[in-house]
Amino acid sequence: MTKTKMLRPRALALACATLLAASAAHAGGEVEVLHWWTSGGEAKAAAQLKLMMQKKGDTWKDFAVAGGGGDAAMTVLKSRVVSGNPPTAAQIKGPSIQEWAQEGVLTNLDDVAGPEHWDSLLPSVVSNIMKYQGHYVAVPVNVHRVNWLWANPEAFKKAGATVPTTWDQFFVAADKLKKAGIIPLAHGGQPWQDFTVFEDVVLGVGGADFYQKAMVKLDQGALTSPTMEKVLTTYKRVHSYIDKNAPGRDWNLATAMLIKGEAGMQLMGDWAKGEWVAAGKVPGKDVVCVAAPGSAKDFTFNVDSFAMFKIKNPANEQAQRDLASSIMSPEFQELFNLYKGSIPVRLGMNMDKFDACAKQSSRDFVADSKSGTLVPSIAHGMAVPAAVSGAIQDAVSQFWNTDSMSVKTAMANIAAAAKAN
Ligand code: BGC
């Protein structure tokens, strides 16, 4: 006889009720998640979150809006929220989290964050960004380092060049690559990519203090200084090493040029590493990672995070809590970041399974937090409100793409964009 058959009627009724309650708790809800992770590496990383949610009995409704850097995704998000139909969660970063919270559309996550001790699991530079008026409204996924230079060692060998650590060395290497018939710098000519290269040059030429003054405090003195003049001259010189098909190219296609050895270098955040991993290559061996020229002692951080919106359906609210909790779990933090190219944002994680570049990033993140050389990426929405960075990005990109524009004009345009917003 089975155990069930031995149960008396009352006990049986109780057992059934318990079973029903348990299955209701696991019936799950739906999470609709807006993100822009559509490249090979990004999609593999995002799939880990979907799987984790499905294991919890929740349904994943993918709301992917293609477009590196997320400009297109943010436009779509605005229209959804304005029409009163926000997704469960959206990839929103930096000061934009505060802006959305001010609109009153984000939900309070303290009932998850408190019991799970997020305050002690996150660096304060990150938890501060996730909170609005002291309450968690967003959950962080990772830490991307933006100031990386990726180099194809085979291409460098062929050209007899050395991987650069200063801007002077960069131009020497670029000339050698060019002579060997290799495109020196793989670049995708989209404003956010032009801006990503620009912030690397600001940091490498000006240093972390200058970067803070110019790109975070938007100090007019710094923005119109001789240092900025040098930055812009160097930046424009970099432009001469990209290929003529760069305009409009997606960042992951630029990475593919590097993987194939058609190009020698790429200046891009470590989501580029996700593409190498997806192609079965070994970071640190098949692709060399060094800090962008002149910035070995600095770290431009870009923390991906999901802000959670106020939603009405209680089952979906529970699923939203599951999502927040899953993102912060050590299992997710490891798995996701192995695919994404970033490092876990959760403190105290074991880095054994990570590649050499991630290990270096993790060490540098800690060292740079202590030395005050950890700076927020302006090109990736971490430094200033979106309207300001958008205006500066336009001015920078216009300079990058306009042969006839002088450094003086560009400097005036950038300073004006910073002031007007
Ligand atoms: C995001 C990354 C993403 C990259 C390219 C960045 O702004 O932080 O997660 O991979 O854009 O789309």
Boltz pocket constraint, residues with backbone or C-beta under 6 A from the ligand:
constraints:
  - pocket:
      binder: B
      contacts: [[A, 36], [A, 42], [A, 67], [A, 68], [A, 69], [A, 70], [A, 144], [A, 251], [A, 271], [A, 302], [A, 303], [A, 304], [A, 379], [A, 380]]
      max_distance: 6.0
